Amino acid sequence: MLTDAKCRNATCPPDKARARFTDAAGLYLEISPAGSKRWFWKTYADGKEGRLALGSYPDVILTAARKARDTAKLQKASGIDPVQVRKVEKLKALTPAGDTFKATALEWYALKLESWSSHYAIREKRNLEKDLFPYFAARRIGDIEPIELLAVVRQVEERGALDVAHRVLSTAGQVWRYAVATGRAARDVSADIKGALKPHHGKHFAAITDPFKLGELIRVIRGYQGGPIVRAALQLAPIVFQRPGELRAAVWAEFDLDAALWTIPAARMKRRVEGKKNGDPHFVPLSTQAVAILRKLQPLTGNGVLLFPGERSHDRPISDNTLRAALLTLGYGPDVQSVHGFRATARTMLAEVLDFDPLVIEAQLAHAVKDANGRAYNRTTYMQHRATMMQQWADYLDKLATGADVIQFKAA
């Protein structure tokens, strides 16, 4: 048995790589030729000897080393591997920012920020700062109970913002899962309350899919009496059916009117940051009708950068609200037809009325085709098919506008 005096006076002979002084029940003090002294406890697993470091002497005195040994023995008797426990403790000690909810959330946010679009990053930060930090910022994330998180998210529900409530819970869940991964929490408590929220059914963008009503809409668009720039954008929207932001911010350098092609750079597409940086551009074949509209617009804005510059500043495109307001002026509110809804209009009628292959339509919508496991697998561009489809779609809109040769939906 060791005594404190023996520990204090023990040395390693110069001809040995190390010296061991045993105590009891597997505890021993190991001394190097340089004079460092460290406590170890012998362990055995699968017939092999191992050891658990218990600290350095004299920082850990004899009685403290014995207590650490006894704790490790109790863990092992309970089926817990004390060596693994120590490894986890060391990993937790490497966590730099602390274990509060705010520290964990900010560390997670900084880790993910580079892979997010600016819009998504703003939304996640707002969820944290507005709805989660006021209640949990200084709390240890591992101590927060599911009922507490539910109470916070239900306050968002009470504002009538069901979609926001679900987003806040999603943000919280990502923070908790990061906390679990970094040893700050034992489990993701957000998973326990998903079923306790009011269901939220997202609203689709309003879109006309009736041929007669669509014909009426095309006629009133062509009769729009507003400015020529807005009129051109409004006329192009149903013909090219790209996202409103992609249309509004289009620049003349993206268009080859002789080749009847609009090339939208990856950076302007609705994609993750990686897709924006390294993805392929999106090609939009232009019908003869679309080219005609653009050639008529060219003398007005062709000397500048943007197709549709705003009135206040030619360096910025027309706003999100400009086309919405134009449709509203024509009697089409957001509950009847939205600008984004022209995509749904085209998607539905190209498949159901004009009988085009959904894969070709999805490619023109710039949607990734997924397999059963949600992985994007089909990278075919279908350019020739898409060019044919876009021309037939524009021709069909002309026919609807004149009231001639209206093709009805197929009977179910």
Buried (B, 14 or more C-beta within 10 A) or exposed (E): EBEEEEBEEBEBEEEEEEBEBEBEEBBBBBBEBEEEBBBBBBBEEEEEEEBBBBBEBEEBBBEBBBEBBEBBBEBBEEEEBBBEBBEEEEEEEEBEBBBBBBBBBBBBBEEBBEEBBEEBBEBBBBBBEEBBBEBBBEBBBBEBEBEBBBEBBBBBBEEEBBEBBBBBBEBBBBBBBBBBEBBBBEEBBBEBBEEEBEEBEEEEBBBBBBBEBBBBBBEBBEEBEEBEBBBBBBBBBBBBBBBBBBBBBBBBEBBEBEEBBBEBBBEBBBBEBEBBEEBEBBBBBBBEBBBBBBEEBBEBBEEEEBBBBBEEEEEEBBEEEBBBEBBBEBEBEBEBBBBBBBBBBBBBBBBBBBEBEEBBBBBBBBBBBEEEEEEEEEEEBBBEBBBBBBBBBBBBBBBBBEEEEBBEEEEE
